[in-house]
Amino acid sequence: MLPLFEMFPELSRSLPYVRLCELPTPVLPLHTAAEKLELESLYIKQDGLTARPFGGNKVRKLEFLLGEANARGAKEVLTYGYAGSNHALATAVHCGRLGMKSISMLMHQENARYVRQNLLFGLKQAGEFHVYPDKHSLFRASKYQTFRHFLKTLKMPVVIPPGGSSPLGVTGYVNAALELKQQIDKKELPEPDLVYLPMGTAGTLCGLKIGFAVAGLKSQLIPIRVVDHSFTTGTMIMDLLSRTVSFLRSMTPEFPELSFSEAQLGVRDQYLGKGYTHFTEAGTEAALWLSEIENIMLDGTYTAKAFSALMDDGRQGKLKDKTVLYWHTLNAFDFSTDIKGMDYKNLPRPLHRYFEQDVQQLDVL
Ligand SMILES: *Cc1c(COP(=O)(O)O)cnc(C)c1O
């Protein structure tokens, strides 16, 4: 049973949920990396292994989001992302397992090898793709698409926000925090002083923040911004925190009233580089380093930026007596054999550019 349901039994009756993940995900010590960075100890929370055949952080959110779509008897789910979106792909893959279809509303990004792989795996799920040049046309088109699909199936597609970061999706990471607390109680790791993670739509961050407060964990979260400031502002994060707490309190009065301050968020902005999906030199260096010494693969958009912050802090001697947890959010399963022989020409025309143009110069991953 999910730790969240053990702690608040009423939530197991009031929340929609469908099991997609193999939980708990492992916590593993990274001895060599810890030694080289001179940390007291370093652990990884391996959320790359949440689910087969495509894991990562989005699947924890989807257990609740697709649980709701399933409970409503939906046939289709519509969601948003950039061309190489892990969220859009996770939605397509896990919708397929539940007999639903996904509609991905996409925008353009910097090119990278993982974009090609994600698009081909998405194509394999027989989901639908639409591509738009800007937010405004994306929004207009999503109204058009929901209506078009309603006329076709006589059922509204369930709409999932970008990154799955609604209060219901964030609930997946409230549970993840309680899962970590159980692993600490079982002595799989000591209570971390610091927890590093990448921050996009901030659903992962908000869920962990709420869950740490509920579990009484004092670990400090260090979110590394990987999206532009206007995409996820401090106000938006505060709003998502309070909406999630209100939502859970509406589902069970046992859930505690919690409040947070914007000054405490501590979002690190300096690892973003030129912007979302633009790889950085520091990130590429971190990815090469970690794959060599620990055989863990990072991506240039999210996890390499987060890990490079951790490396910097370690090298500057800021983590000498600290227990540090790196929360890994990137899918860790290899799906290259699943996409063998898939032809990108079967994707909508505007997506062909990711296969016909070069990847970024720093893309060695
Ligand atoms: C989406 C994603 C994130 C960001 O998670 P948010 O909840 O949107 O902040 C981090 N890492 C990876 C690999 C992701 O795909």
The ligand as a Gaussian input file, in Angstrom:
#p B3LYP/6-31G(d) Opt

LIG

0 1
 C        9.717000      16.837000     -16.049000
 C       11.054000      16.531000     -15.534000
 C       11.580000      17.225000     -14.426000
 C       10.874000      18.377000     -13.786000
 O        9.825000      18.000000     -12.938000
 P        8.737000      19.066000     -12.525000
 O        7.834000      18.357000     -11.624000
 O        8.093000      19.544000     -13.798000
 O        9.460000      20.214000     -11.859000
 C       12.818000      16.848000     -13.961000
 N       13.523000      15.878000     -14.552000
 C       13.078000      15.209000     -15.630000
 C       13.942000      14.160000     -16.240000
 C       11.821000      15.509000     -16.152000
 O       11.372000      14.839000     -17.230000

